[in-house]
């Protein structure tokens, strides 16, 4: 049963591709949760194989990479069961490229599991964008997009798979992982704290 009493950053390890990206990002997310909210936070990141039944107690899971996503039978079964039973997975394309290998292979996996039309654009007035901090224009842009890396696009929306009216899979081509992967000592020099959107994502996973 999913435990939403405490936030734990759970990174999903899958056999294909490169799952271990942006190692400093989780600590920056957790720092912001402690700074801005009253949610109890486990300050240690957990790495859990997608094929493990340990995922079923986690309120938030993170999956990312640059390369191929090809779930084996157990990974696929666990991913579907977890999402259909109220779990939340934030999936971040580190290539920030809709034509890249990660994007194409992950989207193919979602179509195979949940159906060809399950992954849809979410409107920029979705609850996700004002559940804690308000983002009137939808998902904030990342420096990777603005610098013209990846597909040279600023993605003006995120996609999601909803189960019974609630996001179960939140999918980004914006590469938030790299955006939030910096030495925590540099955060105080930022004109705008770019991890505020991470707070919204977690608040949605924990409370919506």
N, C-alpha and C positions, 0 to 999 in steps of 0.2 A: 504494500500500500504506500502511495506517495506521501512523504512527510513534508508538509509545508510550514512546519514550525521554525525551521532554521534553513537559511540559504547555504548551499554548498555548490561551489563551482565544480561541475562534473564534466570532464573532457572525455569524449567517446573515442576509444581506440578501435580502429577497424583494420582489417588485414590488408586491404588494398591501399594504394596511395600513400600519402604522407600526412598523418593525422596530428603530428606533434609540432604545431606552428605557434608562433607568437607567445613565447614562454612567459614574458613579463606581463602580458595583458590581463590574466586573471587577478593578479595582485592589485592592479590599478582599478579594476571593476570593484573588487571587494573593499578597497580603500574608500571609494566613492559611496558605496552602500553604507559603510560605517559613518562617513562624514555627513551624509544627507538624510538617512532614514533611521528608523528604530528597529529594522529587521535584524534578528539575531543572525550572525554570520560566522560560519566555520572558516577560519582564515587559511586553511590548508586546501589547496586544489586536490581533487581526486581524479585519478586517471582510471577509467573503468572500461574494460573491453565491452564493445557493443554486444558480443555474444554472451555476456555474463548476466545472470538474473539480478545482479546488484543494481542494475539501472532502474528497476521497477519501484524503488523507494525514493528515487531522486526527483526533486521538483523542477530541476533545470539541468539540461544537458547541452553541451557545445560540441559541434562537429565542424571541422574545417579541413583545408588542404589545398594543394595546387594540382594534384595529379588525378589519376583514375579513382573513381568510387565504384566499386563492384562488390556488393554485399554477398557473403556466402549465405547458405540457407538459414543458419542460426541467427546471424546478424539481421537478415531481412525479417525473420519472424519476430525477433525481439523489438526491432524498430517499429514495426506495425503494431504489435501488442502494446508497447509503451505509449505510443501516440494515441491509439484508439481508447486507451484507458485513462486519459487525462494528463499524460506527460507533455512536456514542452521541450522542443529541441530548437536551439538557435544554430542555424547552419550558415557559415560565412565562407564565401568564395575568395580565397586569398589571391586569385589571379585577377579579381575584379574585371572579368572578361566573359561576356555572355557566349562567346564562341570558343572559350577555352575548354580544356579536357575536363576539369573539375565540374564546371557548370553543365556541360552536355551529359556527362556520365551520371552526375547526381540527379539531374532532372529526369533522366531516363529511369533511374531507380524509383523515383517517386511516382512516375507514371505507371510503372509495372506494379507497384504496391497498392497505390490508392486510386489509380485511374488516370486517364490521359488529361482530364480537365480539373483534377483536384488542386493542382498548384496554380493559384490565381493571384493577380495583383490585388493588393489591399488599398483601399482609398486613403488619401492623406488626411482625412478627418476621422480615421479609425481611433478607437479608444487607446491604442498603443501610444499615440502621439500626445496624449494629454493626461495619462494616468498618474503622472507625478510632475514632471516638467512639461511645459507646453511647447510643442514644435508645430507651429501653425502651417508650415509649408511641407510637412511630412518629414521623411528621413533626412537628417543632416548630411551634407556632402562630406566626403573625405578628401584629404590632401592628395591621395593617390589619383582620385578622379580629376581633381582640379589641375593636377600637374600633367594630365594627359597620358598617364600610364595605362596599361591594360587596353581596353577597347576604345579609349578616347571618349567615353560617354560619361556624363553625370547621370546616374540612375535616379530618376525622380520618384521612384516607388520601390517598395519591397513586395515580395510575394509570400504567400502563406498557404498552408493546408489547414482548413478549419474542420473541426470535429464537433458536431452539435453546437455550432455557433461560436466556438472558442478556438483560437489559434493553437494548433498542436505542433506545427513546423513553421518556424519563421525563417525565411530564406533571403539572404542578401548577396548581391554582386558588388557591394560597395567596399569590401575589405575593411570592415571595422576592426578586425583583429590587429592588423598592422597599424591602424590609426591609434589604437589604444596600447600599443606595445612600445613603451618607452620607460626610461629610468624614472621611477616615481619622484625623484628629487627635482626633476625638471617641470613637474606639474604646476608648481607655484608661479612659473614664469609665463604660463599660457594666458593669453588675453581672454579666452573663453575655455572653460573646462569641457573638453570634448567627450568625456566619459559620462556626461549627464544622460545621454541617450541610452547608455548601458543600464543606468538606473531604471529608466522606463521599461526596458526589456525585462529586467529581473522582477520589477514590481508587477508587471503583467503576468509573468510566469507564476509568481507566488500568490497573487490575490484575485486575478480575473476569473 
